[in-house]
Amino acid sequence: MRIKRRKLSFHNELLTIGVTLDSEEEEKIYIKVTASELLVSCSVDTTDSYLSRYAYFALYDMMSIYDQTDFEDYYWPGFFDGNGESRYLMIRMYKGTLVVFPKVRYKGLYKPEQALPSISDKIEGKRQAVEVFKESAPNNTQEILGFCLADTSTERWHTNHFPFLVPYIGILDNNRTFVKGFKKYVLSHGDISALDVDPIQDKLVEICIEMKKIALVNYPQYRDEEDVIAKKRAANRENFARLLELWHQALPILAGRLYIHYRFTYGMRNVKGKPSKQDMKPCIISNEVPEICFLWKDKGDYFKLELRFVIVGNMHEVSQFFDTAFFVTASGDPKRFFLLSSVTECQLISFFSKSSFQLLMLKTHYEDHCREFVGKLRSRYRFINR
């Protein structure tokens, strides 16, 4: 049977779809998405105990070859007024597809049952600034040992990884003022046998090797059993926490170095051989400790929570140029990386980065869904009323 369907409108939380079976006249089905149910009706036949064939075949067609289909885009409870209109949402037909998303000014709208970062009751320690090692430029060679912050997105597949530190052998210009080229990545102690490496550099290389061993993200595979998926996710969490510890160990002997670069790797498969010069960006890894804080605004119908951070008394907006799991950067200086203190801080930065570092909570949702989360934030971090 040939099934043709087209999304017609989204009004007052109701998605209307036109369905044509073979050469029959088009009928309409109506879908409302709730937190726990999919409510379905049809212009013909459907009752509270019977699903019309139009509704059945439309839903069947949406599933395609998959075991499930996602209606998240049409779950907007409480975002429409008494006339069925929404001042928060953009609802448009784009290239034959109905799209629904928050207007730019309302990016970060909270939806009931949305997962919020977990704030444990355990108080996590704050990283302290320590004296850093100061590196001097070499006098008698152009080959140097540098270090690269290897970063990529962890939401993709294949060989994606958590941010880790990888050494490289670089070549300085004739005046020994900057790195003009790259010879190779250092993946073992044997790769630096020709260099004159001091004990501090050797210790940092050892930390890098330990990082790389656990940096790869172990993704659940299609048809993995639930216990296997749970084990992989637990291992990823453990590796993430261990990597943050290794970054803390590395910082005192890393922050003062002259030759530090950033690279977005597009996967561990690219961390080998000779680094690509165009991908290696000079950066600074700072020893200063960022203090996360929040701006709190009452906007009438909703509350607005904005994440910021403070360095030595100065407040900064978070840069969206680099979204690096263990670090935060300022919009005014996105290549200066500040190491975060705890896994919770990393999770907060990751969560807020997906919505321009703001969370908007309708007052109709706040009491039942957000108050506890905001209360835990208030107990840990500075809130500034605006």
Order of alpha helices (4+ residues) and beta strands (2+ residues): beta-beta-beta-beta-alpha-beta-beta-beta-beta-beta-alpha-alpha-beta-beta-beta-beta-beta-beta-beta-beta-alpha-beta-alpha-beta
